[in-house]
């Protein structure tokens, strides 16, 4: 069974999805760090896939993410509702031989950056509701997610850039969804308990 991850914004939250306690309590299990990492990795991979094909989702919110909610089932998430999707990423141009080739349009990176900002809010929302365990390892992974959140928002104060170097920090290349997905999968692998032999 799949369940919607979050509920649409309210008049209080305005542009941010809502996660009422009753909604979260309806899930089969608490939102552990493992659940959060898996969900974020799946969403980032889905966004990387559509952006690689020149499509912007346009409505990347938790209320458009379905997560598997069954006791003992593997975590996965599905990005849904492409009603606001837009073709933005590739321009078809002719080469010298007259054959059509595909080239990434310069605007594609701008649209991906906007969607990465929405993804950063999703990271923040899920971190606000993660069920905390104990241990330094878990805290280090939560701290890594907070740094990722700050990098996606390009909040130089949070990622540790010197104030005198703020312009240079803002000039750093914006990460891609593909890079974010790799980062999340690496965090997920590091957070997984080591199987005993």
Secondary structure as the mmCIF struct_conf table of DSSP 4:
data_model
#
loop_
_struct_conf.conf_type_id
_struct_conf.id
_struct_conf.beg_label_comp_id
_struct_conf.beg_label_asym_id
_struct_conf.beg_label_seq_id
_struct_conf.end_label_comp_id
_struct_conf.end_label_asym_id
_struct_conf.end_label_seq_id
STRN STRN1 UNK A 2 UNK A 4
BEND BEND1 UNK A 5 UNK A 6
STRN STRN2 UNK A 7 UNK A 7
TURN_TY1_P TURN_TY1_P1 UNK A 11 UNK A 15
BEND BEND2 UNK A 16 UNK A 16
STRN STRN3 UNK A 18 UNK A 18
HELX_RH_AL_P HELX_RH_AL_P1 UNK A 21 UNK A 25
TURN_TY1_P TURN_TY1_P2 UNK A 26 UNK A 26
BEND BEND3 UNK A 27 UNK A 29
HELX_RH_AL_P HELX_RH_AL_P2 UNK A 33 UNK A 52
TURN_TY1_P TURN_TY1_P3 UNK A 53 UNK A 54
STRN STRN4 UNK A 55 UNK A 56
BEND BEND4 UNK A 58 UNK A 58
BEND BEND5 UNK A 61 UNK A 61
HELX_RH_3T_P HELX_RH_3T_P1 UNK A 62 UNK A 64
STRN STRN5 UNK A 65 UNK A 68
BEND BEND6 UNK A 70 UNK A 70
TURN_TY1_P TURN_TY1_P4 UNK A 71 UNK A 72
HELX_LH_PP_P HELX_LH_PP_P1 UNK A 73 UNK A 75
STRN STRN6 UNK A 77 UNK A 79
TURN_TY1_P TURN_TY1_P5 UNK A 83 UNK A 84
STRN STRN7 UNK A 86 UNK A 87
BEND BEND7 UNK A 89 UNK A 89
STRN STRN8 UNK A 90 UNK A 94
TURN_TY1_P TURN_TY1_P6 UNK A 96 UNK A 97
BEND BEND8 UNK A 98 UNK A 98
STRN STRN9 UNK A 100 UNK A 104
HELX_RH_AL_P HELX_RH_AL_P3 UNK A 106 UNK A 128
TURN_TY1_P TURN_TY1_P7 UNK A 129 UNK A 129
HELX_LH_PP_P HELX_LH_PP_P2 UNK A 130 UNK A 132
BEND BEND9 UNK A 135 UNK A 135
HELX_RH_AL_P HELX_RH_AL_P4 UNK A 136 UNK A 153
TURN_TY1_P TURN_TY1_P8 UNK A 154 UNK A 154
HELX_RH_AL_P HELX_RH_AL_P5 UNK A 156 UNK A 159
TURN_TY1_P TURN_TY1_P9 UNK A 160 UNK A 160
HELX_RH_3T_P HELX_RH_3T_P2 UNK A 163 UNK A 165
HELX_RH_AL_P HELX_RH_AL_P6 UNK A 166 UNK A 170
TURN_TY1_P TURN_TY1_P10 UNK A 171 UNK A 171
BEND BEND10 UNK A 172 UNK A 172
HELX_LH_PP_P HELX_LH_PP_P3 UNK A 173 UNK A 176
HELX_RH_AL_P HELX_RH_AL_P7 UNK A 177 UNK A 191
BEND BEND11 UNK A 192 UNK A 192
HELX_LH_PP_P HELX_LH_PP_P4 UNK A 193 UNK A 196
#
